Amino acid sequence: QVQLVESGGGLVQAGRSLRLSCAASGITFAINTMGWYRQAPGKQRELVATISSSGGSTNYQDSVKGRFTISRDKNTISLQMTSLKPEDTAVYYCNAVVVLATVFHYWGQGTQVTVSS
């Protein structure tokens, strides 16, 4: 089992910055990729950014490239969000991919990010 605890969400004006963090506990030795997803009201959950186990490889959704930066320190990841837009408003979820005999996906409880115009 892996537990993910997110922090850092909130209400911010457009153009400002916000930083999200996610700390993993449990069988952290088996965690591979970690990442952030988001879900806006009435929409499907979508990938925001992922980072490899070493932190050397990252992947971003096109709409956040150049504005968001994902980083990793062992089993804690952060998402630095700058130049926020109202369309970034969503619940942000931390994700961890655990590789044992089977691949498991674990999710955090979600943290609300609201960007006002």
QUILINSUL-V633557 format. One record per pair of residues at least 12 apart in sequence whose C-alpha atoms are under 7 Angstrom apart, sorted by sequence separation. I is the first residue (numbers start at 1). J is the second residue. D is the distance in whole Angstrom. If there is no record, write none. Layout:
I,J,D
I,J,D
This chain:
8,20,4
36,48,5
48,60,6
49,61,6
68,80,6
69,81,7
95,107,5
7,20,6
8,21,6
36,49,5
48,61,5
68,81,4
94,107,6
95,108,7
7,21,5
35,49,6
36,50,6
47,61,6
67,81,6
68,82,6
93,107,7
94,108,5
6,21,6
7,22,6
35,50,4
67,82,5
93,108,6
6,22,4
34,50,6
35,51,6
55,71,7
67,83,6
93,109,7
94,110,7
5,22,5
6,23,7
33,50,7
34,51,6
55,72,6
93,110,4
4,22,6
5,23,5
33,51,6
34,52,7
92,110,5
93,111,7
4,23,6
5,24,7
33,52,5
51,70,7
91,110,6
92,111,5
4,24,5
32,52,7
33,53,5
91,111,5
92,112,6
3,24,6
4,25,7
32,53,5
49,70,7
91,112,4
92,113,7
2,24,7
3,25,5
90,112,6
91,113,6
2,25,6
3,26,6
90,113,6
2,26,5
89,113,5
90,114,7
1,26,6
2,27,6
89,114,5
1,27,6
2,28,7
89,115,5
88,115,7
86,115,5
85,115,6
86,116,6
84,115,7
86,117,6
28,75,7
40,89,7
40,90,4
24,75,5
39,90,5
40,91,6
23,75,6
24,76,6
38,90,6
39,91,5
23,76,4
38,91,5
39,92,7
22,76,6
23,77,7
38,92,4
22,77,5
37,92,6
38,93,6
21,77,6
22,78,6
36,92,7
37,93,5
21,78,4
36,93,6
37,94,6
20,78,5
21,79,6
36,94,5
19,78,7
20,79,5
35,94,6
36,95,6
19,79,6
20,80,7
35,95,5
19,80,5
34,95,5
35,96,7
18,80,6
19,81,6
34,96,4
18,81,5
33,96,6
34,97,6
17,81,5
18,82,7
33,97,5
17,82,4
31,96,6
32,97,5
16,82,6
17,83,6
31,97,6
32,98,6
15,82,7
16,83,5
17,84,6
31,98,4
32,99,7
15,83,4
16,84,6
30,98,5
31,99,7
14,83,7
15,84,5
30,99,6
14,84,5
15,85,6
30,100,7
14,85,5
14,86,6
22,94,6
6,94,7
4,94,7
14,115,6
6,108,6
9,111,5
10,112,6
11,113,6
12,114,6
13,115,5
14,116,6
4,107,6
5,108,6
9,112,5
10,113,5
11,114,5
12,115,5
13,116,5
14,117,5
2,106,7
4,108,5
6,110,7
7,111,7
9,113,5
10,114,6
11,115,6
12,116,6
13,117,6
6,111,7
